[in-house]
Amino acid sequence: QLPSEIGQLSELTFLDLGSTNLTAQFPSEIGQLTKLQHLDLEQTHFTGQLPSEIGQLAALAFLDLGPTDFTAQLPSEIGQLT
């Protein structure tokens, strides 16, 4: 499980969780990583849906979501990413 404290890593720019055995819900605190530029979640086992806070990642330039175990549609807030 990815701890909610991940949101305290305010200077983090690169997060590669691809091909890990992390499970459970993806923490909403991900939205606090405003400097994050690269997020790789390919082949992860997170359940539920990607939190809407993903739309707060204004610096995000790379997002890899496939394939994953997320079970819901992508949140509409993902459209806020440019």
DSSP file (Angstrom, degrees, kcal/mol; ACC not computed):
  #  RESIDUE AA STRUCTURE BP1 BP2  ACC     N-H-->O    O-->H-N    N-H-->O    O-->H-N    TCO  KAPPA ALPHA  PHI   PSI    X-CA   Y-CA   Z-CA
    1    1 A Q              0   0    0      0, 0.0    23,-0.1     0, 0.0    25,-0.1   0.000 360.0 360.0 360.0 137.0    0.0    0.0    0.0
    2    2 A L        -     0   0    0     21,-0.5    23,-0.0    23,-0.3     4,-0.0  -0.757 360.0-124.5 -83.2 120.9    1.2    3.5   -0.9
    3    3 A P    >   -     0   0    0      0, 0.0     3,-1.8     0, 0.0     4,-0.1  -0.287   9.7-123.1 -71.1 152.4    1.0    5.6    2.4
    4    4 A S  G >  S+     0   0    0      1,-0.3     3,-1.7     2,-0.1     4,-0.1   0.730 104.8  79.3 -64.3 -21.0   -0.9    8.8    2.5
    5    5 A E  G >   +     0   0    0      1,-0.3     3,-2.3     2,-0.2    -1,-0.3   0.578  65.4  91.6 -63.8  -8.1    2.3   10.5    3.6
    6    6 A I  G X  S+     0   0    0     -3,-1.8     3,-1.6     1,-0.3    -1,-0.3   0.820  74.9  67.5 -55.0 -30.1    3.3   10.4   -0.1
    7    7 A G  G <  S+     0   0    0     -3,-1.7    -1,-0.3     1,-0.3    -2,-0.2   0.653  86.8  67.2 -66.4 -15.3    1.7   13.9   -0.2
    8    8 A Q  G <  S+     0   0    0     -3,-2.3     2,-1.8     1,-0.2    -1,-0.3   0.552  74.5  89.3 -82.8  -7.5    4.5   15.3    2.0
    9    9 A L    X   +     0   0    0     -3,-1.6     3,-2.0    -4,-0.3    -1,-0.2  -0.457  53.4 165.1 -86.1  65.2    7.1   14.8   -0.7
   10   10 A S  T 3   +     0   0    0     -2,-1.8    25,-0.4     1,-0.3    -1,-0.2   0.656  68.4  50.9 -63.9 -18.9    6.4   18.2   -2.1
   11   11 A E  T 3  S+     0   0    0     -3,-0.2    -1,-0.3    23,-0.1     2,-0.1   0.424  78.8 126.4 -97.2   0.7    9.6   18.4   -4.2
   12   12 A L    <   +     0   0    0     -3,-2.0    23,-0.2     1,-0.2     3,-0.1  -0.379  24.7 166.7 -64.6 130.8    9.0   15.0   -5.9
   13   13 A T        +     0   0    0      1,-0.3    24,-2.7    23,-0.2    25,-1.6   0.580  62.5  44.6-116.7 -18.3    9.2   15.2   -9.7
   14   14 A F  E     +a   38   0A   0     23,-0.2     2,-0.4    22,-0.2    -1,-0.3  -0.989  55.0 172.6-136.7 123.4    9.4   11.5  -10.8
   15   15 A L  E     -a   39   0A   0     23,-2.5    25,-2.4    -2,-0.4     2,-0.6  -0.935   3.3-179.9-135.3 111.5    7.4    8.6   -9.4
   16   16 A D  E     +a   40   0A   0     -2,-0.4    25,-0.1    23,-0.2    23,-0.1  -0.917  17.6 154.2-114.7 105.3    7.6    5.2  -11.1
   17   17 A L    >   +     0   0    0     23,-2.7     3,-1.0    -2,-0.6     5,-0.2   0.245  29.5 140.4-108.6   8.6    5.4    2.5   -9.4
   18   18 A G  T 3   +     0   0    0     22,-0.4    25,-0.2     1,-0.2     3,-0.1  -0.207  68.2  10.8 -57.5 141.5    5.1    0.4  -12.6
   19   19 A S  T 3  S+     0   0    0     23,-2.4    -1,-0.2     1,-0.2     2,-0.2   0.807  95.9 135.1  59.6  35.3    5.3   -3.4  -12.2
   20   20 A T    <   -     0   0    0     -3,-1.0    -1,-0.2    22,-0.3    25,-0.1  -0.633  62.8-127.4-103.8 168.6    5.0   -3.2   -8.4
   21   21 A N        +     0   0    0     -2,-0.2     2,-0.1    23,-0.1    23,-0.1   0.051  57.6 141.5-102.1  24.1    2.8   -5.3   -6.1
   22   22 A L        +     0   0    0     -5,-0.2    23,-1.3   -21,-0.0     2,-0.2  -0.450  27.2 178.7 -67.3 138.6    1.3   -2.3   -4.4
   23   23 A T  E     +c   45   0B   0     -2,-0.1   -21,-0.5    21,-0.1    23,-0.2  -0.647  29.0  58.4-129.1-175.0   -2.4   -2.8   -3.7
   24   24 A A  E    S-c   46   0B   0     21,-0.5    23,-2.2    -2,-0.2     2,-0.1  -0.234  94.6 -27.8  83.5-172.2   -5.4   -1.0   -2.0
   25   25 A Q  E     -c   47   0B   0     21,-0.2   -23,-0.3     1,-0.1    23,-0.1  -0.441  65.7-113.2 -73.6 147.0   -6.8    2.4   -2.9
   26   26 A F        -     0   0    0     21,-0.6    23,-0.1    23,-0.4    -1,-0.1  -0.702  42.9-108.9 -78.7 129.0   -4.5    5.0   -4.5
   27   27 A P    >   -     0   0    0      0, 0.0     3,-1.4     0, 0.0     4,-0.1  -0.314  11.0-141.0 -68.9 138.8   -4.2    7.8   -2.0
   28   28 A S  G >  S+     0   0    0      1,-0.3     3,-1.9     2,-0.1     4,-0.1   0.701  92.9  83.0 -68.0 -18.6   -5.9   11.1   -2.7
   29   29 A E  G >   +     0   0    0      1,-0.3     3,-2.1     2,-0.2    -1,-0.3   0.588  64.7  89.0 -62.9  -8.7   -2.8   12.9   -1.3
   30   30 A I  G X  S+     0   0    0     -3,-1.4     3,-1.8     1,-0.3    -1,-0.3   0.807  74.4  69.9 -57.1 -28.4   -1.2   12.4   -4.7
   31   31 A G  G <  S+     0   0    0     -3,-1.9    -1,-0.3     1,-0.3    -2,-0.2   0.644  85.6  66.8 -65.7 -14.5   -2.8   15.7   -5.6
   32   32 A Q  G <  S+     0   0    0     -3,-2.1     2,-1.7     1,-0.2    -1,-0.3   0.549  75.8  89.5 -82.3  -7.6   -0.3   17.5   -3.2
   33   33 A L    X   +     0   0    0     -3,-1.8     3,-1.9    -4,-0.2    -1,-0.2  -0.480  50.3 162.7 -88.1  67.2    2.6   16.6   -5.5
   34   34 A T  T 3  S+     0   0    0     -2,-1.7    25,-0.6     1,-0.3    -1,-0.2   0.621  70.0  52.3 -67.9 -13.4    2.3   19.8   -7.5
   35   35 A K  T 3  S+     0   0    0    -25,-0.4    -1,-0.3   -23,-0.2     2,-0.2   0.413  77.8 126.6 -99.3   0.9    5.8   19.4   -9.0
   36   36 A L    <   +     0   0    0     -3,-1.9   -23,-0.2     1,-0.2   -22,-0.2  -0.413  25.9 168.2 -64.7 126.5    5.3   15.9  -10.2
   37   37 A Q        +     0   0    0    -24,-2.7    24,-2.6     1,-0.3    25,-1.9   0.643  63.3  41.0-110.0 -24.4    6.2   15.6  -13.9
   38   38 A H  E     +ab  14  62A   0    -25,-1.6   -23,-2.5    23,-0.2     2,-0.4  -0.988  56.9 173.4-135.3 122.4    6.3   11.8  -14.4
   39   39 A L  E     -ab  15  63A   0     23,-2.3    25,-2.2    -2,-0.4     2,-0.6  -0.961   5.7-175.3-132.7 115.1    3.8    9.2  -13.0
   40   40 A D  E     +ab  16  64A   0    -25,-2.4   -23,-2.7    -2,-0.4   -22,-0.4  -0.944  18.2 156.8-114.2 115.1    4.0    5.6  -14.1
   41   41 A L    >   +     0   0    0     23,-3.0     3,-1.1    -2,-0.6     5,-0.2   0.134  24.6 146.3-118.8  16.1    1.3    3.3  -12.7
   42   42 A E  T 3  S+     0   0    0      1,-0.2   -23,-2.4    22,-0.2   -22,-0.3  -0.289  71.6   4.8 -59.5 136.8    1.6    0.6  -15.4
   43   43 A Q  T 3  S+     0   0    0     24,-3.1    -1,-0.2   -25,-0.2    25,-0.2   0.856  94.5 143.1  56.0  42.9    0.9   -2.9  -14.2
   44   44 A T    <   -     0   0    0     -3,-1.1    25,-0.7    23,-0.4    -1,-0.2  -0.611  51.7-136.0-102.1 170.5    0.0   -2.0  -10.7
   45   45 A H  E     +c   23   0B   0    -23,-1.3   -21,-0.5    -2,-0.2     2,-0.1  -0.014  48.5 142.6-118.8  27.9   -2.7   -3.6   -8.5
   46   46 A F  E     -c   24   0B   0    -23,-0.2    23,-0.2    -5,-0.2   -21,-0.2  -0.433  38.7-145.6 -65.8 145.5   -4.3   -0.5   -7.0
   47   47 A T  E     +c   25   0B   0    -23,-2.2   -21,-0.6    23,-0.1     2,-0.2  -0.591  54.6  22.6-110.2 172.2   -8.1   -1.0   -6.7
   48   48 A G  S    S-     0   0    0     21,-0.3    23,-2.9    -2,-0.2    24,-1.1  -0.510 103.1 -37.4  76.7-140.1  -11.0    1.3   -7.1
   49   49 A Q        -     0   0    0     -2,-0.2   -23,-0.4    21,-0.2    25,-0.1  -0.843  58.7 -96.1-123.1 160.3  -10.6    4.5   -9.1
   50   50 A L        -     0   0    0     -2,-0.3   -22,-0.1    23,-0.2    -2,-0.0  -0.565  56.2-105.9 -67.8 131.3   -7.9    7.0   -9.6
   51   51 A P    >   -     0   0    0      0, 0.0     3,-1.9     0, 0.0     4,-0.1  -0.264  16.6-123.4 -66.1 148.9   -8.6    9.9   -7.2
   52   52 A S  G >  S+     0   0    0      1,-0.3     3,-2.1     2,-0.2     4,-0.1   0.739 103.8  80.2 -62.1 -22.3  -10.0   13.1   -8.6
   53   53 A E  G >   +     0   0    0      1,-0.3     3,-2.1     2,-0.2    -1,-0.3   0.613  67.9  86.1 -62.2 -11.0   -7.0   14.9   -7.1
   54   54 A I  G X  S+     0   0    0     -3,-1.9     3,-1.5     1,-0.3    -1,-0.3   0.798  77.4  68.2 -58.1 -27.1   -5.0   13.7  -10.0
   55   55 A G  G <  S+     0   0    0     -3,-2.1    -1,-0.3     1,-0.3    -2,-0.2   0.602  86.7  67.1 -69.2 -10.7   -6.3   16.8  -11.8
   56   56 A Q  G <   +     0   0    0     -3,-2.1     2,-2.0     1,-0.1    -1,-0.3   0.473  69.9 100.9 -87.4  -2.7   -4.2   19.0   -9.4
   57   57 A L    X   +     0   0    0     -3,-1.5     3,-1.7     1,-0.2    -1,-0.1  -0.492  44.5 167.5 -84.3  72.1   -0.9   17.8  -10.9
   58   58 A A  T 3  S+     0   0    0     -2,-2.0    24,-0.3     1,-0.3    -1,-0.2   0.749  71.8  51.0 -61.2 -27.7   -0.4   20.9  -13.0
   59   59 A A  T 3  S+     0   0    0    -25,-0.6    -1,-0.3    -3,-0.2     2,-0.2   0.505  78.7 126.5 -88.6  -4.1    3.3   20.0  -13.9
   60   60 A L    <   +     0   0    0     -3,-1.7   -23,-0.2     1,-0.2   -22,-0.2  -0.353  21.2 161.3 -64.5 123.9    2.5   16.4  -15.0
   61   61 A A        +     0   0    0    -24,-2.6     2,-0.4     1,-0.3   -23,-0.2   0.588  64.8  42.0-113.0 -20.6    3.9   15.7  -18.5
   62   62 A F  E     +b   38   0A   0    -25,-1.9   -23,-2.3     2,-0.0     2,-0.4  -0.994  57.0 169.6-135.7 127.7    3.9   11.9  -18.5
   63   63 A L  E     -b   39   0A   0     -2,-0.4     2,-0.6   -25,-0.2   -23,-0.2  -0.965   8.6-172.5-138.9 119.3    1.2    9.5  -17.2
   64   64 A D  E     +b   40   0A   0    -25,-2.2   -23,-3.0    -2,-0.4   -22,-0.2  -0.953  16.4 158.7-115.5 115.6    1.2    5.8  -17.8
   65   65 A L        +     0   0    0     -2,-0.6     5,-0.2   -25,-0.1     3,-0.1   0.339  27.7 139.0-114.4   3.8   -2.0    4.0  -16.7
   66   66 A G        +     0   0    0      1,-0.2   -24,-0.1   -24,-0.1     2,-0.1  -0.884  65.6   2.7-125.0 146.3   -2.0    0.8  -18.7
   67   67 A P  S    S+     0   0    0      0, 0.0   -24,-3.1     0, 0.0   -23,-0.4   0.734  88.1 140.8 -81.2 150.3   -2.7   -1.9  -17.9
   68   68 A T        -     0   0    0    -25,-0.2   -23,-0.2   -26,-0.2   -26,-0.1  -0.809  58.2-112.4-136.4 177.5   -3.7   -1.5  -14.2
   69   69 A D        +     0   0    0    -25,-0.7   -21,-0.3    -2,-0.3   -24,-0.1   0.234  64.3 135.5 -99.6  12.3   -6.3   -2.9  -11.8
   70   70 A F        -     0   0    0     -5,-0.2   -21,-0.2   -23,-0.2    -2,-0.2  -0.410  39.4-162.2 -58.9 137.9   -8.3    0.4  -11.5
   71   71 A T        +     0   0    0    -23,-2.9     2,-0.2     2,-0.1   -22,-0.2   0.479  57.4  62.0-108.2  -3.6  -11.9   -0.6  -11.8
   72   72 A A  S    S-     0   0    0    -24,-1.1   -22,-0.2     1,-0.1    -2,-0.0  -0.663  90.0 -82.0-117.6 173.6  -13.7    2.6  -12.5
   73   73 A Q        -     0   0    0     -2,-0.2   -23,-0.2     1,-0.1    -1,-0.1  -0.283  58.0 -88.6 -66.7 159.0  -13.7    5.2  -15.2
   74   74 A L        -     0   0    0      1,-0.1    -1,-0.1   -25,-0.1   -22,-0.1  -0.453  51.6-102.8 -65.3 141.6  -11.0    7.9  -15.2
   75   75 A P    >   -     0   0    0      0, 0.0     3,-1.8     0, 0.0     4,-0.2  -0.375  22.2-123.9 -67.0 147.7  -12.1   10.9  -13.1
   76   76 A S  G >  S+     0   0    0      1,-0.3     3,-2.1     2,-0.2     4,-0.1   0.773 105.8  74.7 -62.9 -24.7  -13.2   13.9  -15.2
   77   77 A E  G >  S+     0   0    0      1,-0.3     3,-2.0     2,-0.2    -1,-0.3   0.675  75.5  77.9 -63.2 -16.0  -10.6   16.0  -13.4
   78   78 A I  G X  S+     0   0    0     -3,-1.8     3,-1.3     1,-0.3    -1,-0.3   0.765  81.6  68.8 -64.1 -22.3   -7.9   14.3  -15.5
   79   79 A G  G <  S+     0   0    0     -3,-2.1    -1,-0.3     1,-0.2    -2,-0.2   0.601  84.0  71.0 -70.2 -11.4   -9.0   16.6  -18.2
   80   80 A Q  G <  S+     0   0    0     -3,-2.0     2,-0.3    -4,-0.1    -1,-0.2   0.618  76.7  99.1 -79.2 -13.0   -7.5   19.5  -16.3
   81   81 A L    <         0   0    0     -3,-1.3   -23,-0.1    -4,-0.2   -22,-0.1  -0.559 360.0 360.0 -75.9 136.4   -4.1   18.3  -17.1
   82   82 A T              0   0    0    -24,-0.3    -1,-0.1    -2,-0.3   -24,-0.1   0.383 360.0 360.0-122.0 360.0   -2.4   20.1  -19.9
